[in-house]
Amino acid sequence: MRDWLAIRAQATPARTALVHASSGEATSYGTLDDEVERLAGRLAGFGVDVDDHLGVVAETRPAFVRLAHAASRLGAVLVPLNARLTARELTTALDTADVDTLVCTAATEATAAEAFDGPLATLDPPTAGARRVSSIHPEPFELGSWTRDCTAVLLATSGTTGGPKLVRLTMGNLAASAAASSWRLGVLPDDCWYCTLPMYHMGGLAPVYRSVLYGTGVAVSEGGFDPAESLAEIERNNVTTTSLVPTMCRELLDADDAGVLATLRFVLVGGAPTPDSLVERARAADVALYPSYGMTETSSQIATASPDQTRDALGTVGSPLMFTQVRIVDADGVPVEPGDSGEIVVSGATVTPGYYDDPEATAEAFGPHGFHTGDAGYRDESGQLWVLNRLTDRIITGGENVDPGAVAAVLRDHPDVDDAFVAGVPDERFGQRVASLLVGPDSTEPVERFARDRLAGFKIPRQWRLVETLPRTASGTVDRAAASLLLEDADSDSS
């Protein structure tokens, strides 16, 4: 099978494929196909071959889209790497991924040059000895051939509760995820997906592949997320859909005096739990918000809730997507009844075949019912999924089990609370005590009173701290290590 862009360009060459969001410059599928052919030739001239691991340490930008498709054309495996890594971290990531050739940008070249001693190319004018991609003479190459089982991408997990692992995603995984997402969200001929999430995470990379399969456009932002600029780009480029993490969505709503988000067909929100208050705020602003639950190991979405579903069952992430089977199992791996909580286990065509070069981690992650997510949750009688928290985050205080996700959800229901984080901290008497970071209120006292009417006494946080924002990773997940450090000093901010 040829790469997807080649097939799409033959089918609909005149349709818009890529939009540079800041300038509005649009590229058709036919033109993008030609550009990718030249880029693949330059990469071939730099030594990239079939099955090579092509590392990319770059920010989200239109050129990233071309690189992703050029890797497919060459039959190489794309390895997107976090552009925020230090040289030491990047060296570890490069070694773990067995990267053969690395492409960087002006912003990442110095770090890349320090971390990598192999062939290094840059998309921008070089500053630290890299070879500029545009200066490489194109060479003929044999077209890569793809099957559903071929590894297309290696992506690092967020690593918020341990060392990151490299997830293998196959062509079949990506295709199944794109199809399943389209059947939940729909696809229209004039759709244009606004991409501002990091492309070294699945949330930012998924639209690159999905748009080609759909034959729709993707408008790619550049230069980092800025709420006012993003709203202007959405309006200027006739964007119809986008995906965001909750923090981004909240900041856009804060800046959206003109109601730009309400013109979108949908806003997909994931990467971190979507607060109920954000869902309600979006509904009041007439924004079609779709809270989603997914992970790198499942090629993005596992379950996604429609506005109708969240209206009737606030807090749910909806039912699983097509091709995705979700079971809730107890500590012994036995499926539980609807309404009972346990670990979320996922199987189906979107699920990774395993971690790269890590058979032990793969064996540990998979069981008889599929991939063990490490997340706690339950499914109700209607089949909708509710996500509570990471299993490892469960708090045991005085012999009682507390799900921090359930406590945080109650705290977020307070009208003054924009966000909340709950974790256990050491306690000499009870083993652990429940502690919370709060974003939004001026005082913790009304929130504590609010919680006492809704939670058992042992679930009430005994330690509080008010913060301006919760620390997060680039993918939007709460950085639990950083958040826990804030809680260590919470006594000085308790009230």
N, C-alpha and C positions, 0 to 999 in steps of 0.2 A: 504494500500500500504506500502511495506517495504521501508526503506531508500534507496536512490539512489545508494550509494556505494555498498550495499549488492546486488542489482540487477546487477550493472555493474560488480562486481567481479565474479558473476556466468556466465556472458556473455563472458567476456574477461579477465580471471584471469592472463594471462601471459603478458599482455600489460603494458607498463610503466605508472604508475599513478603519481608518485611524485619523483622529483629530488631535492636533496640538492645541490643548485647551487654552493656553495663554494667548496664542496668536490667532486661533481659529483656522489655521491652515489644515485643509482636509486632504487625505490621500485615499485614492480608490484602491480596491483590491487588486486591480491589474497593475497599478503603479507600485503598490506595496510588494507585490510578487517580484517585480523587476528589481526593486531595491534590495530585497532579501536575497535574491539570486547573486547580486554583486557582492553583498556583504558575506555570504557564504563562500564565495570565491576568495575574498580577502582572508577570511579565517582559514580556509584551506591553504592559502599561500603562507600562512603563519604556522601551519603544521597541524591544524585541527582535523581529525579524521573520524571515521565511523567508530562509535562506541567510546570515543574519548570523553572525559569529563570536563566540560567547559564551565569554569567558574565565572561568576559575574558578581562583583562587589560594587553596586551602584544604587543610586537613589531612583525612585520612580521617575520615569521620563519616557517620551516616545521611542527613543533609541533602544530602550529595554525590550520593547515589543518586537522590534526588528531582530534583536539578538535571540530572543526566544524562538522565533520562527526560523532563523538561520541555523540554530542548533538542530532543529527538527529536520531541516533540509539536508544537513550533513550526516544525519543519523547519530549525532552526539547527544550525550546526556547533559541537560542544563542543570547547573548547580548554583542557584541564587544564594548569595551570602549577605548577611546583615551588614549594611554599610556603616553601622555604628560601632562595630567591633574594634577593640584595640589590636595592635599588631600581634601581641601574644595570643589573644583569643582567635584572631584570624589564622594564625599559623596552625593552631590546633584544628580548626575547622577545615582548613585546606588539606591537612594530612589525613584527617578522618574521612574526607570525601575523595581522596586520591585524585585531586584536581590536576589535570595535565596542562591546561592553559588557562590563564586568568585575564579577564577584561575588567578594567576599572574606569574611573572618571577622575577629573581634576581634584574633586573633593576627597577621593579615597586613594589616590595614587601613592602618596607618601607612605601610608599604612600598608598598602599592598606591596610596595617595593621592599619594605622592611620584612614583611611576613613571608614572601614568596620568592624562591630563587629559580623558578621556571619561566617559560615564555610569558611576558606581561605586555598587554596592549591596553591602550586607553582610547576612550571615545572622544576625548578632548585634547587640546594642545598639551603635550607632555611636560611634566615638571620634575619628574624624578627618575628619568631614564626609561620609561615605558615607550613602546612603539605605538605611534598613532595608527588606529585602525584604517583611517582613510588614506594613509600613505602606503599601505601594503598592496603590492601588485596582485590582482586576482589570478588564481590558477584554476584550471579545470578540476572538477571533482566528480566522483561517482555519487549519484543520488542515494540518500539513505532510504532504507526500506523498513517499514514499521509493521508490527503485528500488535494485537491487543496486549500481549504479555510483555512487550518491550518496556524497559524503564525509560520514561521520558524526562523525569525531574527527580532530583534529590533535594529535599527541603528539610531544614533543621526544625525540630520542635522548639517551642518557646523556652523550655527549660526553666520554668518558674519554680519547680519543686525538685529539681535535680539537674544533672548534666544533660544538655540537649542531645538528641539522637537524630540520625539522618533517616528520613522517611522516604522509601521508594514509592513513587507514583507512576503507574504504567499508563500507556495510551488508553487502555480499556478503563482504568480508573477515571481518567479525565473525561472521557467521552460519556461514561455512565453518569458522572456528576453533572455534566452540562445538560444532559437529557432530563435527568430527574429534577434539576433546578427549574428548567423551562416549563415542566409540567406543573410545578407549584406556582411559579411566578408569572408564567406566560411569556410569549415573545411576539412582538409586533414588527412589521417590516421596517418601520422608521425608528426603532429603538436605538438609543445611543447611551452607552453605559459610561458614567463618569468615574474615573479611576484616580483616586488620590491616596489610597492605602499603599504601604510599602510592597513592592513587587517581589521582595525576598520572603514574603509570607504568602500563604495561599489566598488570603482575602484579596490581595492586590494582583496576584498572578492569574487567578481563575478567570477574570473577564478577558484576558488576553487570548486564552484558548476557546472560551465559550463563544465570544463574538465571531470567531472564524467559523465555528460549527453552525451558528445561527445565521450568518451572513449579515450581521448588524455592525454598527460602529462602536468604537470605544474612544472616548475623549480622555486623554491622559494629561493629568496635571504635572507640574514640574516645579521644583524649588521648595518643597515642603508644604504642609497644610496651613492655610490661613483662611479663617472663616469668611471674611469679607471677599477675598479674592476667589474662593471656591464658589460662593454664591454668584459672583459676576461671571465666572466661567460656565457655570451650569446654565445661567440665563442666556449668555451670549452664544452658546453652542447647541441650543435646543436639546439639551440633555433630557432623557426621559427616565433613567434609572441610575441608581448608585448603591454602593455598599460602604458602610461606615462602622466604626466602633462607637459604642455609646457616648464616649466623651466628645468625639467629633460631632455627633448628631446634636448633642446638647449645645455645643458652641455655635453650630450653624443656626439652631433655633433662636439662640440668644441674639444673633446678628441679623436674623431674617425679618426685617421690618416690612419688606415688600411681599412676603408670602411666596418666595421663589420655590421653596421645598414643596409647597402644596401643588405646584404644577407638575411634579414628577409622578410617574405611574406607580412607582414604589421606591421606598428606601429600605434596603436590607441591612439589618443591624446585627452584628455578631462580634466574635473575638473576645467577648466578655459578657457577663450577665446584663440584660437590659432592665434597668430599674422600672418598676411599675409606674413611678412618677413620670418617667420619660415617655412611656407608652401613652399615658393619659394626656400629657402635654402635647404630644404629636397629634393625638386625636382632636384635641381642642383647636389645633392650628390647621386641621384638615389635611394632615400629612399622612400618606398611606405607609405606615410603619410596619415592617415584617420582622419581628424578633426571631433570631435564628440561633440554633445550637449546632456547632460543628467543630472539627479539628483537622489538623494537617493529615492525620492518619486516615481520614475518611474523605479526602479530596475536597474538603470544605463542609458543606451543609449535611447534617444528619436529619434535623427536623426544623421546620419553619412554620411560624404561626401567621395567619392572615389577620388583618384588622378585625374582621368579624369574630375570629376565634378569641382574640385578646379582649374584645368587648365583652364576650360572654364568660371568659375564664382568664381574668387578668393574672399574668405571671407564667402562663404556659408558653412553651416554645413550639406548640403545635404537634401535629402527627408526623411520623417519619416520612421521608421522601420515598418515592418509588425506587426500587432496587435495594432499599435499606431496611434490614430487619433489626428491631431493637427489643432486647429482653432485659428485664431487671432480675438480677440474681442475688441470693444471699451470700453470706461469708463462705459457704460451702460450695458455691457455684450452682445452686439449685434455683430455677426460676420461681419467683414469688407471685402472689395474687395481685390483681389490680388494686391500687391504693397503698400497697406495702412498698416501703422504700428499700433500696439496695443499690448494687453497682449497675451502672448502665453498660451493657454489652452490645456491640454492633457487629453485624455481618452483612455481606452483600457485595455487589460489583464495585462500589466506590471505595471499599476498604483496601488499604495497602497490603501487598503480599508480605511485608515485613520491613525491618530496619536494615539499612545497608551495612554489610560486613559485620553484623552483630547478631549471630544466631541465638545467643543467650537472651538478649533483650526481646527478640522476636518470640522465642519459646515462652518467655514469661508473660508476654502481653496477650497471647492467644490461648483460648480454652475451647472446650467442646461447643460452646454457643457463639464463639466469635472473638472479636477484639475487645479486651477489657479496657474501658476508657479511663478508669480510675476516678470517675465522677459518680457521686451519689444522686439518685433521683427516683422517681416513680412514674407509673402510667396510670391514669384514672380509668374509670369504667368505659369512657368513650374512646380510649386509646391515645389520648393526648399525653405528651411527655412534659414532666416537670423536673427541672434540674436544681439540685440543692447545693452541692459543694463538692470539692475534692474529698475522696474518702480519707486521705491522709490528713485532712484538715479537721476531722471530727474531734470534738472536745470531750474529754471525760473529766467531769468535775464532781467530786464527792461520790463517785460511783455512778453518776448519771451521764448518759450520752447526750450531747448537744450537737445538732447540725448547724454550723455557723451560717450556712447559706440561708436557712429558714429564718434565723434570727435577723440577719442582715436585711432580708426581704421585708420583715415587719418594721424595722427601723426606717427603711426607705419609704414606707407608707406615710410617715409623718410629713405633713405639708412643708416643713422647713428643711427637711433633709434632702439634699440633692444626691448624695451617694453615701454608702456605708461599707465598712469592712469589719468583719468579725473574726477573731482568732482566739485560741487559748494561750494563756501565758502561765508560767510556773507559779504555783501557789503552795506554800509549805503545809497548809492545813488540808486543802482539797485536791492537791495534785496539780490541778489547773483551775484557773478562773477565766470566765468569759470576759473578753476585752473588745473594745470597738473604737474605730476611727470614724468620725462623722464629718461630712462635708456639707456646709450650708447653715446650720443653726448658730445662733449667738451663744447658746447655753445648752448644756446636756440635760438639765433638769426636766424641761417639758418633754423631751424625748424619752427619758427614763420613765416618767409618769405614763406616757403613751404606751410604752412597752409593757409596763406592769399590768395593764388592762388586757393584754393580748398574749402574754407569754407566761409560762410557769416560772416560779421564782428562781429556780436554778438556771434558767436560760437568760436571765437578765444580766447584761454586762455589769461587772463590778468595777471596771476600769474603763475610762473614756479619754479620748483626746480629739480635740477639734483641729482639723487641718483644712487648708485651702483646696487641695486636690489629693487624690489617691495616687501613689506612684504606680506607673504602668509600664509594661514592656512596649516595644514598637507595634506589636500586634493588638494592643489594647487590653491585654490581660493584666489584672492587678499583679504587680511585682510583690509577691508575698514576702520575700526576704526583706525588701526595703520597708514594706508596711509593718512587718513585725518589729523591725528596729525602731520605728516610730512609736510602737506601743510600749516598748521597754521604758521609754521616758514619759509615759502617759500620766503618771501621778502628778506631775507639775501642771498638767492642763485639766485635770479632773475637777468637777464642780458638783 
